[in-house]
Amino acid sequence: MAATKNRAGGGILASVHKTATGLHEAGLMDKATMREFDALCLTPVAPLTPEEIRALREREQVSQPVFAHYLNVRKDAVSKWERGKKRPDGPSLKLLNLVRAKGLQAIT
């Protein structure tokens, strides 16, 4: 199952997730338990400070408008995040966490 690899990543967690998926498919694990297990395997999303967002963008060596393009947000959004006027949330925060963990190439 492709979703197993994306959710659980590699190693031990991927193996355990594959086993849980098999148990679910065999009818030995109910849907609710499988959903809870899937949620545990998702990449955690941590809030970022304005300084962390700026450092992240500078680490990737891109301007605010280019960074905004990659994140599919307006260019003033990145500026507001970096100045602490607004905080990223939802999909934007998830993408920022992915960039922090794996680099900009992870979302291109």
C-alpha positions in Angstrom: 0.0 0.0 0.0 1.6 3.3 -1.1 0.0 5.3 1.8 1.8 3.1 4.3 5.2 4.3 3.0 4.1 8.0 3.0 2.6 7.9 6.4 4.9 5.7 8.3 8.2 6.5 6.6 10.8 3.8 6.8 12.2 1.3 9.2 10.3 -0.2 12.2 7.3 2.1 12.1 6.7 1.2 8.4 6.8 -2.5 9.3 4.4 -2.1 12.2 2.1 0.0 10.0 2.1 -2.7 7.3 1.2 -5.3 9.9 -1.6 -3.2 11.3 -2.9 -2.6 7.7 -2.9 -6.4 7.2 -4.8 -6.9 10.4 -7.4 -4.4 9.3 -7.8 -5.9 5.9 -8.2 -9.4 7.6 -11.0 -7.9 9.7 -9.0 -8.3 13.0 -8.6 -4.5 13.5 -11.6 -2.2 13.3 -11.8 1.0 11.3 -11.6 3.3 14.3 -8.4 1.6 15.7 -6.8 1.8 12.2 -7.6 5.5 12.0 -6.0 6.1 15.4 -3.0 4.1 14.3 -2.8 6.1 11.0 -2.9 9.4 13.0 0.0 8.2 15.1 2.1 7.6 12.0 1.6 11.1 10.5 4.5 13.6 10.6 4.1 15.9 13.6 3.4 19.5 12.8 5.1 21.9 15.2 4.5 25.7 15.3 7.3 27.8 14.1 8.5 31.2 15.4 9.1 34.1 13.0 12.8 33.7 13.5 12.6 30.0 12.6 10.6 30.8 9.4 13.2 33.4 8.3 16.1 31.1 9.1 14.4 28.3 7.1 13.9 30.5 4.1 17.5 31.8 4.3 18.8 28.2 4.7 17.0 27.4 1.4 18.5 30.5 -0.2 15.3 31.9 -1.6 13.6 35.3 -1.5 10.2 35.8 0.2 8.3 35.8 -3.1 10.0 32.6 -4.3 9.4 30.9 -0.9 5.7 32.0 -1.1 5.4 30.5 -4.6 6.7 27.1 -3.3 4.3 27.2 -0.4 1.4 28.4 -2.6 0.7 31.5 -0.5 0.7 35.2 -1.2 4.2 36.8 -1.0 3.0 39.1 1.8 2.1 36.1 3.9 5.8 35.1 4.3 6.7 38.6 5.2 3.9 38.7 7.9 5.0 35.3 9.2 8.6 36.5 9.5 7.6 39.7 11.3 5.3 37.9 13.7 2.2 39.7 12.4 0.5 36.4 11.5 1.2 32.7 12.1 1.1 30.0 9.5 -1.4 27.3 10.0 -3.1 24.4 8.2 -1.4 23.3 4.9 1.1 26.1 5.1 2.4 25.0 8.5 2.5 21.4 7.3 4.6 22.4 4.2 6.9 24.5 6.4 7.5 21.5 8.7 8.3 19.4 5.6 10.7 22.0 4.3 12.4 22.1 7.8 12.7 18.3 7.9 13.6 17.5 4.3 14.4 20.7 2.5 12.7 22.7 -0.2 13.1 19.9 -2.8 10.6 17.8 -0.7 7.7 20.0 -1.9 8.9 20.8 -5.4 
